[in-house]
Amino acid sequence: MEVTTNPIFDDVSIAYTSKSDRQLKKAYLLFAMMNKGWLVAIGKFFVKLGFALHLPISKIIYWTVYDQFCGGVTIKDSQGTIDELASHKIGTILDYSVEGAKNEKGFDKTMNEILRTIDRAADDDNIPFCVFKPSGVALGKIFTKIQAGKELTEKEKEIDKRSRERIEKLCKAAYDKNVRLLIDAEESWLQDPIDELVYEMMEKYNKDSAIIYNTYQMYRADMFDNLKKAHKRAKERGYFIGAKLVRGAYMEKEADRAEEMGYPNPIQISKERTDIDYNSALEYCVENLNEIAVFNGTHNQYSNYFLAYMMNKHGIEPGDQRVHFAQLYGMSDNISFNLADKGYNVAKYVPYGPVKSVMPYLFRRAEENTSVAGQSSREFSLLKEEMQRRKEERKNK
C-alpha cells in the first residue's frame, strides 16, 4: 500500500534538541568523515594496526565513534545516556555489544551480563526492552547442524542442552521481571532451530502479553510468509507474538554462502521487493494488533511514517504499548526525536562495553553509514542544516 509522506521528520530543531553546539559540530565532523568510504577503510586499518601494536588509541576512539554510537563501558556508566534520552521521552535498549564468545565460559559470562540488563530494566519505563543475540550464549554451529538434519554427537547434545538452558533462563528472567525481551536474528542457515526454540518460549511466556519477541529479517524472500505462519501457530496455541521487524544484516554472507553451497540465494531479488514486504508486514501486524505486538526497527523514513499512518488509520493511539519504533543510538535522530515528540513509543539501541571489545560493532556502524545509500549523506546534511539554523537564530536575536 503506497502512502504519500509528509515532512514529519524534517524538524531538525527537535531532532537535535539534545545536542549542545559542541556535540553537534563533533557529530557533523564525524559523519563528514564517514561520508567518504575510502577514509573509513583507512581508519579501520589503522585502528586494527594500533591495537595490534598496543598503541594508546582507545582514548581517541572513545571520544569519537564510541561516544557517538555507544552509551558507556558498563550499565552504570550508561546511566547518563539513559537519563538524557528519557528527558526527551525516548527509551533505552541496553545492548551488550561485546562479541566473540566461543566457549561455555564466554557464553555464561554473556548470559550473566544480559541477566543484569534485565534486572536493571525491571520497573524502569525508561528501559522498555532488553535484547540478546543467540550466538552470544550458544554455539551457532550446533544450530547449523540441527538445521541440516545431521545427528549430533553426545558431546554436541550436551552443548545444545546447555545452550537451550541459557536461552530459557533469559526468557524466564524477562517473564518474571515483566521485561520485554528481543531475540536478535542470525544467518538463515541456523535460524530455523532458533525460531522453533523462540516459539516454544513464546508459548510458555507470552500467554498474557508479548514478552518474548522474535526478529524477522524482511530482506529474506520467505520472511513475510514465516511471520504469517508464526501468527497462525500462535493463534492455534493461544499465545501472543512479539515481532521485531528489521530489513536484515547478513546480505553479502548469505549471497556468498548460497553461491558456494549451490542453493538459491534466500535474499530478496531487489531492495524494492524488500521494502514492499517490510511495509506489508507492518500493515499485517497493525491489522492483527490484538495478537501481535510490533517492534519497528528501521532507519527507513518511509517505513516509520507508514507505520504511524497505519496506526492513525486504524484508530490506534501513538502511545499504544503494542507498537514501538526503534533506531540505533547516534543515528537517525530526526526520526527518533520527532516521533517521540508526537507521542509515539520510541527507543534507541544503546550498545555498551569496553572500547576494544565493541570495535566490531563500531566498524559495522561506520561501514553501514558508508554503504547504505544516502545514510551518512542524510545524517551529514541534517546536522549541517541544524548548525545553520542555530547560526541564523543567534544572528536574529
ABEGO torsion letter per residue (X at the ends): XBBBBBAAAABAAAAAAABBAAAAAAAAAAAAAAABAAAAAAAAAAAAAAAAAGBBAAAAAAABAAAAABAEABAAAAAAAAAAAAAAGBBBBBBBABBGBABAAAAAAAAAAAAAAAAAABGBAABABBBBBAAAABBAAAAAAAAAGBBBBAAAAAAAAAAAAAAAAAAAAAAAAGBBBBBBBBBAAAAAAAAAAAAAAAAAAAAABBABBBBBBAABAAAAAAAAAAAAAAAAAGBBBBBBBBAEAAAAAAAAAAAAAGBBBABBABAAAAAAAAAAAAAAAAAAAAABBBBBBBABAAAAAAAAAAAAAAGBBAABAABBBBBBBGBGAAAAAAAAAAGBBBBBBBBBEBAAAAAAAAAAAAAAAAABBGAAAAAAAAAAAAAAAAAAAAAAX
